[in-house]
Structure formats: C-alpha cells, structure tokens
Amino acid sequence: MKKLDRRQWLRTAGMGSALTLLSSPAALAGNMPLKDPYRPLGQKVDDLVRLSSNENPYGPSPKVRKALTEAFDLACRYPFGYEQKLREALSEKHGVPADHIMIAAGSTEGLKVTGMVYGGDGEVIAAEPTYLSLLNYAEDVGGYIHMVPVDDQMGHDLEEMEKRITAKTGLVFVCNPNNPTGTLLPAQKMRDFCHSVSNKTMVFADEAYFDYITEPDYPSMVELVKEGANVIVSRTFSKVFGLAGIRIGYLIARPDIIDRLQSLRMAGPSVLAIFAALEALKDKEFYQYSLDQNMQGKKVIYQALKDLNLEYVPSHSNFVFFHSGQEIGKLNAAMRQEGVLVGRPFPPFTDWCRISTGTVEETEKFAMALKKVMKA
C-alpha cells in the first residue's frame, strides 16, 4: 500500500477539506459565495460585535491563510531557523540591515522588553492617555512613570514632555498616531523632537498605526535609526495586516540596542506567524483593501457622531475617540446590551469612548446601537 504524506492523509481523513474551507475566501456563514474575496469568515464566538480592540476583521487575507496551512508541515520545527528570512524581508522594506531588527510575538512583546531594559532603573516619560504596555512593565520592575497630559487637541504635548527629562530619564515613549486619541503629530515637529531627545536619552516611537497615516511622505522614525540615533521603532502585523491573533511584530534599532533587547525576549514568534508575516508583506492588494475599508468604517462612525452632536477627534488610525458624555463603564454596559463591545476606560478621559472601525456592517450596527443608547 502506498504511504500517504501528511497532506494526503489530511484529505483522506476529511480534515483537508476543512482546512480548504477555512482558507477559502468564499467561506462564510450560510456557505453562500460573495463577490468580495475579503469578506470575514464570521469569527464571532457569540453574537457580539467586537469593536473594542482595534482589530482588522478582514484578515488574515486568503493568501495568508493559504501560507498558514502550508506552514503546518514546519510546525514541528523551532522558529529560530526561519526568523532570518523575515528579518531580510523587513530589512528590504525599511532599508535597514537585518541586524537592526528584532522579531517579537506581537509588538507588545517588544514594548514590554523595552520597558524592562530602559525603564526599570529610572524614569519613563509618556503622554496621558496612551498605550500602556511598555509603561506597565517599566513600573513593574521599579521604574517611575511621568505621565504628561495631552494638549487641548488631544495630541502629545512634546514641549512639556521634553521639559520633564532629567538625568534619571531612561526612555521617552511616543505613540504616533496615539492610542487611544488617534492624533498624529506634525511630521517635522515629531522628527525634531525625536532627534533632540535622542541626544539626551532613549526614544521609543510606537508606530503600530503608521500604515493608516494618509499625509503624503509622512516620515517614520526609522529615518533616525538609520542615522544611528538612540531611537527604537516598533511595528506590528496586528492592525492593517489583520494578524492580531497570530502575534507577530518587530522592533527596529541600532544593532547594539537590538542585542540588548533580544537577550530578554520572552517568547518570540511561532513558525506559523513567521510565514504568515512573510506572505502578508507581499499581499499588496489586501493591504490596500484594509485601508479602504477602514476609511469607509470611519465615515460611518463620523456621521453617527455628527447626527448625535457628539465631539470626536479626527482619527489617523483604525479607531475613533469620541466624547460620549457618559461614564465609560455605564456606556459599555448599555452598548453590550445592544450587542456591541466598545473600548475600555482611558483615564483621565473617563467619559470618552474609543470605537474600532470593524467592518462597515459592524460600524453601522454600532451607529444604530449608539443612537438608541444615547436617546434612552
């Protein structure tokens, strides 16, 4: 009897067809084909619309799903033998040598390692509110966090942040575009700030939402890394590429900085994550589709907020921060009753709400639910 290879066995056992279904762009609830190849597969485990975590519901793309299923044959191997291939692809993308890149299990792993290395024996300066992973880890290992309130436009107060720098400052954290406010710093102001501050201490530029920036020729702080500055840049595959559940991201910095961070890396990526990321980088069509759908989703949200006369911050990301006028815990509970999950509290703005774009249909459901809740 002819010996079956693994893929043939999966097909014989009926599992191959299941994998094919999962990787097929036509797979969806009800099994009715759609013209849109990126229609999400109906991932919900309950009836809730999840607009609370800034995820891209359209990913992974069909091409990435195919790469994932094919990579299962390598799941028995440790991932370090495949990381260099991804580093080389990212090296080409960003124009830096491969030794300037650390692959991580989501950019969050990179943030946490950086917080431990540069925040543990000193101070970290950051905006309030902003993304907290790096700050929490720095505080957990003994660092002191200087939170500088955002300005009246909900943007970073860079002048005040720079004033807070002392000899004890180990790192200045800048999330740009900022999470949760969605604001974007003026390009030259951002570059000048990072250049100036990097002469005094380490700068961390969190660029998780960089792909959503529409301003022409907006600079990544990778430019300063190329100049040898004390700058660390983080990027992620969780947002526009739709790989939040795969957990893969990366840091870009000088090799001596990368070596220091790499030594404390906690987990690193899986083999499947590496091959998913490699394919995602090549899938330009899905990348543009994600950006286009995000713009449509924001339009729906903006219109709903205008209809209700609610103040909001124009967003450079895949979420919108708006003034609900209600304590967020109360609003969360009311929206959940309508089947929609919205963002958590972001002190001190406890009556503001962050809403992710989701699919256009999901944002339309949010709009209807919000109108009902606000008029109750």
C-alpha positions in Angstrom: 0.0 0.0 0.0 1.4 3.4 -0.9 2.3 5.5 2.0 0.4 8.8 2.3 2.2 12.0 3.0 0.7 14.3 5.7 -1.3 16.5 3.3 -2.8 13.4 1.6 -3.7 11.9 5.0 -5.5 15.1 6.0 -7.5 15.0 2.8 -8.3 11.3 3.3 -9.4 12.0 6.9 -11.7 14.8 5.9 -9.5 17.4 7.6 -8.0 18.7 4.3 -11.4 19.8 3.1 -11.9 21.7 6.4 -8.6 23.5 6.0 -9.5 24.3 2.5 -12.8 25.8 3.7 -11.0 27.9 6.3 -8.6 29.2 3.8 -11.2 29.9 1.1 -12.3 33.5 0.5 -15.8 32.2 -0.2 -16.2 30.6 3.2 -18.8 32.4 5.4 -21.9 31.7 7.5 -24.5 30.1 5.3 -21.9 29.0 2.8 -23.2 31.4 0.2 -20.4 32.8 -2.1 -19.7 36.5 -2.1 -18.1 38.7 -4.7 -15.9 40.3 -2.0 -12.9 37.9 -1.5 -12.0 39.5 1.8 -15.3 39.1 3.5 -14.6 38.0 7.1 -15.4 34.4 7.9 -17.8 35.0 10.8 -15.2 34.6 13.5 -17.5 35.6 16.4 -17.9 33.0 19.2 -21.1 34.8 20.3 -23.4 37.4 19.0 -21.3 40.4 20.0 -19.8 42.9 17.5 -16.3 43.4 18.8 -15.2 46.9 18.3 -13.1 47.2 21.4 -9.6 46.2 20.5 -8.6 48.0 17.2 -8.6 44.7 15.2 -8.9 44.3 11.5 -11.8 41.9 11.0 -10.9 41.2 7.3 -7.7 39.4 7.9 -5.8 37.1 7.6 -6.2 37.5 3.8 -6.9 34.4 1.7 -3.2 34.3 0.6 -2.0 34.4 4.2 -4.5 31.7 5.1 -3.0 29.5 2.4 0.5 30.2 3.6 -0.6 29.3 7.2 -2.0 25.9 6.2 1.1 25.1 4.1 3.4 26.1 7.0 1.8 23.4 9.2 4.3 21.0 7.8 7.0 23.0 9.6 5.2 23.4 12.9 7.4 20.6 14.3 10.4 22.9 13.9 11.6 25.6 16.2 11.2 29.0 14.7 14.7 30.5 15.1 15.8 28.8 11.8 13.2 30.8 9.9 13.4 34.2 11.6 16.3 35.4 9.4 14.1 35.1 6.3 11.6 37.5 7.8 14.3 39.9 9.0 15.7 40.1 5.5 12.2 40.9 4.1 11.8 43.6 6.7 15.3 44.8 6.0 14.3 45.4 2.4 11.0 47.0 3.3 12.6 49.6 5.7 16.0 50.0 4.2 18.0 48.9 7.2 20.4 46.0 7.7 18.8 42.8 9.0 20.8 43.1 12.3 18.7 46.2 13.1 15.5 44.1 13.5 14.2 42.1 16.4 11.2 39.9 15.6 8.7 39.6 18.5 5.5 37.8 19.5 3.5 40.9 18.6 4.9 44.4 19.0 3.7 44.2 22.6 6.5 41.8 23.4 8.9 44.4 22.1 7.3 47.1 24.2 7.5 45.0 27.3 11.1 44.0 26.9 12.0 47.7 26.2 10.1 48.8 29.4 12.2 46.3 31.4 15.5 47.3 29.9 15.2 51.1 29.8 12.6 51.8 32.4 13.5 49.6 35.3 16.1 51.7 37.0 14.9 55.2 36.2 12.1 57.2 34.7 9.9 56.9 31.6 8.1 59.9 30.2 4.9 59.4 28.2 1.6 61.1 27.2 -1.6 60.6 29.1 -3.6 58.8 27.8 -1.5 56.5 25.7 -0.8 52.8 25.1 0.3 51.3 28.4 2.2 48.0 27.8 5.7 49.5 27.9 4.9 51.7 30.9 3.3 49.0 32.9 6.3 46.7 32.5 8.7 49.5 33.4 6.7 50.3 36.5 6.6 46.6 37.4 10.4 46.4 37.5 10.8 49.6 39.6 10.6 52.4 37.1 8.8 55.7 37.7 6.4 56.9 35.0 6.0 60.6 34.3 2.6 61.0 32.6 2.2 64.3 30.7 -1.4 65.3 29.9 -2.2 65.6 26.2 -2.9 69.1 24.9 -6.3 70.6 24.1 -6.2 68.9 20.7 -5.7 65.5 22.3 -2.2 65.4 20.9 1.2 64.9 22.7 2.5 67.9 24.5 6.0 67.5 23.3 7.4 70.7 24.8 6.2 69.7 28.3 7.5 66.1 27.8 11.0 67.4 26.9 11.0 69.6 30.0 10.4 66.6 32.2 13.7 64.9 31.1 16.3 64.5 33.9 19.4 62.6 34.4 17.2 59.7 35.7 15.2 59.5 32.5 15.8 56.2 30.8 13.3 56.5 28.0 10.7 58.8 26.3 7.7 56.9 24.8 5.8 58.4 21.9 2.9 56.5 20.4 2.2 58.2 17.0 -0.6 58.0 15.9 -1.6 57.9 19.5 -3.7 55.2 21.0 -6.5 56.0 22.2 -6.8 59.5 20.8 -5.9 58.8 17.2 -4.0 62.0 16.9 -0.9 62.4 14.6 2.0 64.8 15.4 3.1 67.2 12.7 5.8 65.5 10.7 8.6 68.0 11.3 7.7 68.5 14.9 7.8 64.8 15.5 11.2 64.4 13.8 12.7 67.4 15.6 11.5 66.2 18.9 12.9 62.7 18.5 16.2 64.0 17.2 16.6 66.4 20.1 15.5 64.0 22.8 17.6 61.1 21.5 20.7 63.1 22.3 19.6 63.0 26.0 18.0 59.6 26.4 16.4 56.7 24.5 13.3 57.4 22.4 10.7 54.8 21.7 8.4 55.5 18.7 5.4 53.2 18.7 4.2 53.1 15.0 1.6 50.4 15.4 -0.9 52.6 13.4 1.6 54.1 10.9 0.1 52.3 7.9 -3.2 54.3 8.4 -1.5 57.7 8.0 -2.7 59.4 4.8 -0.4 62.5 4.9 1.9 62.4 1.9 5.6 61.4 2.7 5.0 61.3 6.5 8.3 60.1 8.0 8.9 57.0 10.0 11.4 57.4 12.9 13.3 54.6 11.2 15.0 57.5 9.5 16.7 58.4 12.8 17.6 54.8 13.4 19.5 54.9 10.0 21.4 58.0 11.4 22.5 56.0 14.4 20.3 57.8 16.9 19.1 56.5 20.3 15.7 55.6 18.8 13.7 52.3 18.9 10.7 51.9 16.5 8.0 49.3 16.9 5.8 48.0 14.1 3.1 45.3 14.2 1.2 42.9 11.9 -1.8 43.0 14.1 -3.6 46.0 12.5 -3.7 46.6 8.8 -2.4 43.1 8.0 -5.2 41.5 10.2 -2.9 39.2 12.2 -3.7 40.2 15.8 -4.4 36.6 16.8 -1.1 35.3 15.2 1.0 37.5 17.5 3.9 38.9 15.4 5.6 42.3 15.3 9.1 43.8 15.4 11.5 46.4 16.6 14.0 48.5 14.6 17.0 50.0 16.3 20.8 50.0 16.2 22.4 46.5 16.5 23.8 47.2 20.0 20.3 48.1 21.2 18.7 45.1 19.4 21.2 42.8 21.0 20.4 44.2 24.5 16.6 43.8 23.9 17.0 40.4 22.2 18.7 39.0 25.3 15.4 39.5 27.3 13.0 38.4 24.6 10.3 36.4 26.3 8.9 34.2 23.6 9.4 35.3 20.0 7.3 34.4 17.0 6.0 30.9 16.0 6.8 29.3 12.7 3.2 29.9 11.5 3.5 33.6 12.5 6.7 34.0 10.5 5.3 32.5 7.3 2.0 34.5 7.8 4.0 37.7 8.1 6.1 36.9 5.0 3.1 36.4 2.9 1.3 39.5 4.4 4.2 41.7 3.3 3.7 40.5 -0.3 -0.1 40.8 -0.4 -0.4 44.5 -1.6 -4.0 44.0 -2.7 -5.3 43.0 0.7 -3.2 45.8 2.3 -4.9 48.5 0.2 -8.3 46.8 0.7 -7.9 47.0 4.5 -7.0 50.7 4.3 -10.0 51.4 2.0 -12.4 49.6 4.3 -11.1 51.4 7.3 -11.8 54.7 5.7 -15.4 53.6 4.9 -15.8 52.5 8.5 -14.6 55.8 9.9 -17.0 57.7 7.7 -19.9 55.7 9.1 -18.7 56.4 12.7 -18.2 60.1 12.0 -21.6 60.5 10.5 -23.3 58.8 13.5 -21.4 61.1 15.9 -22.4 64.2 13.9 -26.0 63.1 14.0 -25.8 62.9 17.8 -23.8 66.1 18.1 -21.0 64.3 19.9 -17.5 65.7 19.9 -14.8 63.4 18.4 -11.1 63.5 17.4 -10.4 63.2 13.7 -8.5 59.9 13.5 -5.3 58.8 11.8 -5.8 55.1 12.9 -8.4 52.4 12.8 -10.5 53.7 15.7 -12.2 56.9 16.7 -12.1 58.6 20.2 -15.3 60.5 21.0 -16.9 62.3 23.9 -19.9 60.2 25.0 -20.7 62.4 28.0 -21.3 59.2 29.9 -19.1 57.3 32.4 -17.5 54.6 30.2 -18.5 51.7 32.4 -22.1 52.7 32.1 -21.8 53.2 28.3 -20.0 49.9 27.9 -22.8 48.0 29.7 -25.5 49.7 27.7 -23.8 49.1 24.4 -23.2 45.5 25.3 -26.9 45.1 25.8 -27.2 46.2 22.2 -24.6 43.6 21.1 -21.7 45.9 20.6 -18.4 45.9 22.5 -16.6 49.3 22.8 -13.3 50.3 24.3 -12.3 50.3 27.9 -11.8 53.4 30.1 -8.8 55.7 29.3 -8.2 57.9 32.4 -8.5 60.8 32.8 -11.0 60.8 29.9 -13.5 58.5 31.6 -16.4 59.9 29.7 -14.8 59.4 26.3 -15.1 56.2 24.3 -12.8 54.5 21.8 -14.5 52.7 19.0 -12.7 50.5 16.4 -13.9 50.6 12.8 -14.6 46.9 12.3 -16.4 46.0 9.0 -18.7 48.6 7.5 -21.7 46.5 8.6 -20.4 46.3 12.1 -19.9 50.0 12.3 -23.4 50.5 11.0 -24.6 48.3 13.8 -22.6 50.4 16.3 -24.2 53.6 14.9 -27.7 52.3 15.4 -26.9 51.0 18.9 -25.3 54.3 19.9 -28.3 56.3 18.8 -30.6 54.0 20.8 -28.4 54.2 23.9 -27.9 58.0 23.8 -31.6 58.6 23.3 -32.7 56.3 26.1 
